[in-house]
Amino acid sequence: FQALRLHTGAGLGGLVAQTRRPYWTADYPSDERYAHTSEIDGAVDEEGLVAICGTPLLVDGEFVGVLFAANRTRRPFARVEVALLGSLAALAAVSIVQSRRAAETAAALAELSVAHAGIQEAAQAHDRFTHVVLSGGGVDDIAAALGELLGCWVVVLDADGQRLAAHGAAPD
């Protein structure tokens, strides 16, 4: 039942989603005010639900979902019950949006952490190259430092394509 996806306008929940207003019924299976579908009706029947109340989950006008209250026997919903479900929906909607934002923030922080690690590696490489040059190292030393940092074969060519330095075994 939790995996059921409501299409806009389909069933009581779909009407709530479409209009962004609460709807309720004392006897959903026989209530013709709602666009019944076999998928929704099957899930409602499987759960044994009869009376259903649905109210929109909204945050700053943004639709987040539908909060349902249901009963397995025929019963009307009082307006005070619908209002209470609306208050719970407002709290739930804010919690859902905050949870989503927290997850997005955590993902962004994880990306920044990876980027920061890359920046640290680049800074270390810069420091190593600076040390090589300031200590009088030449092209051979720079090629060696680069090869060691990257763990690969390095060849340095001049503007005419002549080899000036190399480090490591050349690939086939």
N, C-alpha and C positions, 0 to 999 in steps of 0.2 A: 504494500500500500504506500509506503514511504517513497518508493521509486516511481510512482505514477506521476506523469507529467500532464498537466492540464493545458489544453489549448484555449486561447482567448475565446470567451463566450461559451465554451463547452462546460456543461454541468454548473452547479452552484458556484464552485470555486472559479471556474472560467469567467462567470459573470461578475464575480467580485473583482477579478483581475482586470476585466474589461472596463468596468465602471468605477473602480476604486471606491466602492461602497459596500457595506455589509449586507449580506442576504442570509435568510434562515428559513427553515421549513420544519414543520412537525413530522412530516412523512415524505422524505425525499423520493423513495421509489415510486410513489403514486403522484408526486407533484409535477404537473405538466408545465409549470412556469419556466423550467430549466431545460436546456438542450441536452437530452440524455444521449450518452454514447455507450456502446457495449463495453468498452474498456473501463470507463468510470463506473458504470452500473455494476459491472462484474466485481470490481474492487470494493465498492460499497457493500454489495451483497456478501462477498467473502468475509468482510469484517463484521457483518451483521449490523451495520449502521442503519438507523431509521431517521432520527431527528438530527439535523445538521445545521450548524451556524458557521458561517465563514466571514472573516473581516480582513480587510487589506493590511499588509505590513507596509507602511509608508514612512520615509524619512525625507523631510524637506521636499515633499512632493514626488520623490523617487519611489517607484514601486519595487518592493523587495520580495514580496510573496504573499501568501494567504495563510492566516492562522485559523484553524478549525477547532470547533468543539462539537462533539457528537454524542448521541445517546443510542443505545441499542433497542430502545422502546419508543413508541410514538409519544411525543410530548411537545408542547409549544415552548418557545423561548420567550421569556419576558424581556421587555426593552431594557431593563436594568441589567440583565444577563448579557445582552448584546453590547451594552455600553461598557460593562466590565471586560468583556473579551476585547473590545476596542482598545481599552487602556492597556491590557496585557500585550496586545499586538504592537502598540506604540513602543513599549519597553523592549519587546523582542526584536522589533525592526532596528532600533538603535543598537542593540547588542550585536545583531548580525552584521550591520554596517561597520561597527567598531572592530569586530573580529576580522572582517575582510580587510579593513585598512591596516590592522596590526599585522596580518599575514603579508600584505603588500609591502609594509615597512620592513618586516623581517627579511623579505626577499631582496629588497633594495639594499639593505645593510649587508646582506651576504654578498651581493654583487660588488658593493664598495670595498668589502674586505678582500675579495679576490683582486680587484683593481689596485687596492693599496699594497697587496703583496707584490704585484707586478711593478708598482712604482718603487717599492723597496729594492727589488732585484735590479731595476734600472739604475737606481741611485748607487747601489753597490758596484755595479759594472762601471758606472761613470767614475767612481772613486778609484777603482782598480786601474782604469785607463789613465786617469790623471796621475796616479802614482808612477805608472810605467813611464809616462812622458817626462814628468818632473825629475825622475831619478836618472834621466839620460837614456832611456830605452829607445830603441829604433823601431823600424817597421817590423823586423823579425819578432821583437818582444810584444808588439801590439797584436800581431797575428797569433802568437802563442797565447796571449791573455784571452783573446776572443775565442780561439779554439777550445780552451779549457772551460771558459764560461758556458759556451754553447754545447760542448761535448761533441764537436764535429771537426771535419777537415776544413781548413781555411787556406785560401790562396789570395794573395794581394797582387794585382796587376797594375801597371802604369797606364797612362792614356793611350799608349800604342799597343797594349796587350802583352807587354813583356812582364814576366814574373819577377816581382820584387821580393816576395817572402812567401813562406808556406808553413803550415803547422799540421801535423798528423798525417796519416796515410791517406793518399788520394783514393777516392772510390773508383771502382771499375768503370 
